[in-house]
Amino acid sequence: MNKEAYLNELARYLKLLPPEECAELMGEFKEHFEFARLSGRSEAEIISKLGHPRLIARELLTQSQIEKADKSPTLLNVTRAVKATVSLGLFNLVIVLLPFVASLAVLAGGGLLIVIGALKFTRVYYNLVIRYLKYNLTVIRKDVTSFEE
């Protein structure tokens, strides 16, 4: 795979993002290729360090979903962020999805919570889930970085 094929594949995976966000990210990757080339690295070496475009796109899409949920913490946005994070790997199925589902069950089972300030508690809950997702994403990034080294 060469630079052009890599960037085309990455762009194809990032089409789920808003066009301006996709264009900004693609510009950053083009710059990354250019700086690495100027420092004497080959395209193959750069691609090897970056990783597969699908994995990079998944991480970027997950980050975007988490940011969206952080700005507007609704059940739909938080659930989408959890789903995106779980898609990063089997590890997240256990570490993210199970606690999320269990905590939703506690919320749904506690009928008293609905009567007494459910909206406030729900916002706090959403914020906690979003913080946890952000933490999980940083752990994954560190794990990927240590794997590449």
N, C-alpha and C positions, 0 to 999 in steps of 0.2 A: 504494500500500500504506500502511495506517495502522499505528499502534502495536500494536493488538490483532492484526491479521493478521500483522505481523512476528513478534511474540512467539509466536503460535500455530505459525507455520511453523518457527521456531527450536526450539520445544519438540518438534515432530514429528521433527526431525532428531536431537535430543539424546536421544531415547528409548532409544538404545543404551547410554547411560550408566546406572550404578546410580541408582535413583530419588532418593536423597538428594543425590547429586552434581548431578543434573539440576535438582532443586528449588533448590539453592543457586545454580547458575549463572543460572537464570531470575530469581531474586530480584535478583541483581546487575544483570541487564539491565533489569529494571523500575526499579531505583534509578537506573540510568544515564539512562533516559528521564525520570524525575522530576527529577533534578538539571539535566539539559539544558533541560527545560521551564521550570524555575524561573529559569534564566539567560536566558530569552527565546528559545530556539530552537524552531523548529517541528518537528513530528513528521517531516515530509519531510526536513528538514535533518539531523535526528538519524539517520534511517534511511540517508541518503546517506553520512554519515560512518562509520557502523558497517559498511556493506557488506551484501552479500546473506546472508541467514540460512544458506543451504547452505554458503557458504564459511567463515563464522564457526563453524558446527557442525563442519565438517571439521577446522579447526584445533584446536578444543576436544577433539574425539575423538582426534586425533593426540596432543595433549598428554597426554590420559588414558592412551593406550596406552603412551606413552614412560614415564610415571610408573609404570605397572603393571610394565613390563619392568625399570625401575630397582629397584623393590622386590623383584621376583622374577625374576631374569635367567635364564629358561629359554629353550631354543631356540624354543618356541612363542610366548612373550611377546615375545621380541626380533624374531622374524619378523613378528608382528602389528604391532609398532611400526614396522618398516621398511615394511610394506605400507601402513600408515596414512600415513606420511610421503611415500611415493611418490604416494599419491592426491592430494597437495596440488598436484601439477603435473608437467608434462613435464620441467622442469628437474631435479626430484628423481629421475626415472627414470634419468638418467645419473649424477647426483651421489651418490645413495644406493644405488639397487638394484644397479648394476654393481659397485661396490666390495664390497658385501655378498656378492653371488653369487660374485665372484672369490675373496674371502677364504674363503668356505665351501668352494670347490673346492680351495683350497690345504690347508685343514684336512682335507678328505676324502681328498685325494690323498696326504697325508703320513701313511702308515700308522704310522710311527714315533711320531707324536704321540699316537696312540691308546694305545700301550703306555706311553709316558713322560709321565705327568701330564696326560692330556687333560682331565680334569675341572678342574684348576686353570687350565690355559691357556684352556679354554672360558669359564670365569667372567671371566677377564681380557678375553677377546675380547668377550664380551657387554657388559661394562662400557664398553669402547672404542666399540662400536657405539652404545650408549645415549648416551654423551657426544656422539658425532658427530650423532646424531639431535636431541639438544637444541640443539646449535649450529646445525644446519640450520633448526630451527624458529625460532630467534631471528633468523637471516638472513632468513627468509621474512617474519617480522613486521616487521622493519625495512624490507624491500622494499615490503610492503603499506602501511606507514605513509608512506613517502616517495612512493608512488604516489598516496595520498589527498590529500597536501598539494599 
